Structures are given as C-alpha cells and as structure tokens.
C-alpha cells in the first residue's frame, strides 16, 4: 500500500524563479493538503484540495497556487520565489475532508532552497 | 480558536530513562489531539491520537499520552528512551472549528537521547 509520495526530494532555485512540487496521496485518499515547514518550526498550512478544487487556504500570498488532478495527485506552484520561501514543503492526505479527527498521512517532503 | 503550546523546545534524556514531552492546548470545542514525530529530513509520522474515547492513549514505539481536560494537557511519555527516539515531536490539535484538515501544530520539541 503506497503511502504519500512527493517529488522531487530536493530542489535549488534562484530568487524570482518559479517552482512546481508534486504529490501523490496515499492509496484510497482523495484529499491533499500542503504545508510549509521552515527550519526549526512547525508546519504551516498552505491550502487543501478536494475534488480538484481549493477548499481551504492558510495565510499565504497568491504566489502560492495549486492544482489537483482527477487521479487525486496534486501540484504546488510557487511564483516569484523569495529567499524566505526556502523550507521543507510537506504534502499530507486524508480519506476525505471534514474529518477533523482523522490523522494526516505525510510524505517525506521536498526541501526547497532559494538562493 | 485553538492553540497549542509545547512547553519545552528541547529535551535531553539518557538512554533507558523516561521521556516526558509536555503539551497544553486551548479549544472551544471537544478537541482531537495528536502527537507526530519527525526524524531529520523526513515527513511526519503519527504516534498516537485522542478523539474523545479513552483518556490514556497508547501509540507506536511504546509512547503513550494522557488527555487531562481539567489541565488542558496532552503530555507524551515513554518509560524508557531509545536512541532511535531522537527526533522532533509535534503536538497537534483540531476541533469542530478547524474545518477540514486545517489542524494546528505546536512549535515542536526536539528530543535528544544520550547514550
């Protein structure tokens, strides 16, 4: 049973560039959430996708956008990269939204470094 | 609104001695509470969860936590630390006001285990 998979594992970009991160949810899950984890901090919620729509959004600027595909996989796009965007980006999946007592299943993350 | 406080940013114990990682929360509703562990450059793994059933919750790898409503606490314990327990630990709260899976992470506690 495949868990949550993310690609790439590491990425180095230059300020001003754009980046796309990818996530495949755990088998049987249809809801994907994205988190940003800066060094030494807890994860911060970016947004959640369900049924190919953004359902919830955290306090992140419009430079952060996403997409969900019919097979439930998801992409996170970040435009006009800033040095402060350097972080570990985590994808998490759940069977469905609205289950506040359902644990999140996390991938290993993508480490983004902006220089 | 919910919030989570992890009282220690860093805890150091000797191998074979007990572990105590402290977590206090605030919630307007009956909360669900989780502990996740994160090893270096890895995603988060669920250790255990409390969802209004038994107040003493047993998790993986010998960890357990006790929900104390009167103290608004959900401290994580383990009788005997192992070297492999060295990692970052996050206490997480969600409740009916969370909407979907926009859970709230604590700032994390880094656990060191001394041989």
Interface residues (C-beta under 8 A of the other chain):
Chain A: X4 X6 X31 X33 X40 X41 X42 X43 X44 X45 X48 X50 X55 X56 X58 X88 X90 X92 X94 X97 X98 X99 X100 X101 X102 X103 X104 X105 X106 X107 X108 X109 X111
Chain B: X32 X34 X36 X41 X42 X43 X44 X45 X46 X49 X51 X52 X90 X94 X95 X96 X98 X99 X100 X101 X102 X103 X105 X106 X107 X108
